[in-house]
Amino acid sequence: GVSKFSFEEYLHCFRHIQVNPLHSVSLRYGNVYGPRQDSKGEAGVIAIFTDKFMANQQPIINGDGRNTRDFVYVDDVVQANWLALRKKTNHFVFNIGTSKETSINDIFKKLKKLTNSKLKSKHGPAKAGEERRGSLDCTRAKRELGWRAKVDLDEGLDLTVQWFRETQ
């Protein structure tokens, strides 16, 4: 987070240089998910859990699973990028998410149901330094870009699971 913030500050400085100012925009994404997300390595929890459920392997929930995130579907993020590139605005930082918190436990339950899995939840140790809660205020993106997330979580999860089924 610090490196991203530092870069935004550099852009802010360049934006205010009087000779040839650099116009820029920064989008701060929630937890992006959807089809084609790689489930290996540092992938998002939705891709990891979906891949595990589809292979009948045990997903591990870090900690108690009550940590929340703002999950935003990839098509909504693409639309936000498109609008941000085309819009002239005085603001250059926009949050892109749903402004809704969803726990990792809830993600587990929803994906378990969508994949018809019989696996029970299993918890591992919490990751050090992991945020407890995550939700973005996307008011500025709605007001200035005319953007809002259109794909709700249940629909996005269904589309994601469908893609995993078709490609495995």
N, C-alpha and C positions, 0 to 999 in steps of 0.2 A: 503494500500500500504506500509506503514512504516514497519509493522510486516513482510510482505513478503520480503521486501528489507533487513531487519535485518537478517532474516533467511539465505538469500543468502550470506550475509557477513560472517556469522558463517561458512557456508559451504566452502566459499573461504579460511578462516583461516585453517579449518581442511584439506583442500586439500593440503596446503603447509607445513603441519607437516611432518618432514623428516622420522619419524618412523611410519610405517603403515599409509600412507596418505589415506584419505578418498576420493575416486573418486565419484563425484556427477554431476548431471545435473539438471538445473532448466528451466522450460518452463513457459514463461509468455504468457498467453492466451489473445486473444481479447475477445469479447463477444461471448461465445459459445452458439449455438442454435441447435435445431433439434428435431427429434422424441424422445419421452419419457421424455422430460423436463417437470418437474412439473410446472404448471402455478400458483400455490399458493405461498404465502409468498414472499420470496426474489427472485423469479424466474426472468428470463430475459424478456425483453420487448416483444420479439417475441412470446414466449409462452403465456404471459399474454394477449396480443392483440388478438392472434389467438383464445384462449379460449373464450374471451369476444365476438368476432365476431361470433363464432360458436353458442354461447348462445343468440345471438341478444341483448347483453348487451353493454353499452357504454364504450369503452376504453377511458381512460383519458391520454392525452399527458401532461407531466410535462413541464411547461414553454412554450416557443414559439415553441418547437419541432425542432429547428434548431441545437440542440446539435447533434454531430456526434459520431458514434462508428464504430469500426472495427469488423464486424460480421463474425464469422468463424464457418463453419458447423462441427458438432460433429465428423463425420467420418474422416474429415481432421485432427482433433485434436488427434484422436486415432492413426492415421498413424504417426503423429509427435512423439507421445509418444513411439511408437514401434521403430522408427528409432533412437530416442535419446537413448533408452536403449541399442541398439545394436552397436552404433557407439562409437569408442574411439576418443575423440577430446580434444584439449587443452582448448577449451572454454566450459564453463558450464552453460551459460545463453543464451537461445534462445527465441526470440519473435515468437509466433505462431498466425498468423492472415492472413488477405488478403492484408494488406497495403492499403486498400481502405476505405475511410470514407463514411458512409451513415447516413443521418439524420433520426431522429425519425419520422419526418413528412413523409419522403419517405417510411419508414417501414409501417407506418399507411396506406398509399395509396396502396402499393403493397399487403398488407394483406387484405385490404378492397376489392380489385379487385378479389383476389384469392378465397375469401369466398363469393363473390357475395353479399356483405353487402350494405345496403342503408344508414347506419349510417354516419352522418357527423362528422368531427373531433371536439373534445371538448378539450379545454386546461384548466389545473389546474395550481396551483402555481408551480413555479420552486422549485426543491429540493435544499436546502442549501448545498453549497460546491460541487455540481455536476460539473463534468468536462464539458467544453464547446465543446471540440474536442477530438476525440480519434482515433488514427491510429498507427499501429505498423510497424516498419521497420523490415522485415523478411529476409533481405539479408543474414545474417549469417546462418540462418536455411537452406536456399536454397543452399548456398555455401558448408556448412560443413556436413549437414545431407542429402542433395539431396531432401529436402522437399519443397513443395509449396502447397498452398491450391488449390484443384482441383475442388471443387464444388462451382460454382458461386452463388451469393445471390439469384437470381431468381429461380434457380433449387433447392437450399436448402429450400427456403420458400415453394415452391410447395411440396416438399417431407414432410415438416413439417405439412402443412395443410392437406395433404393426410392422414398422421398418425392420426391427431386429428379427421378427419372424420371417420376413421375406428374404432376408440376407444371410440367414444362418442355415 
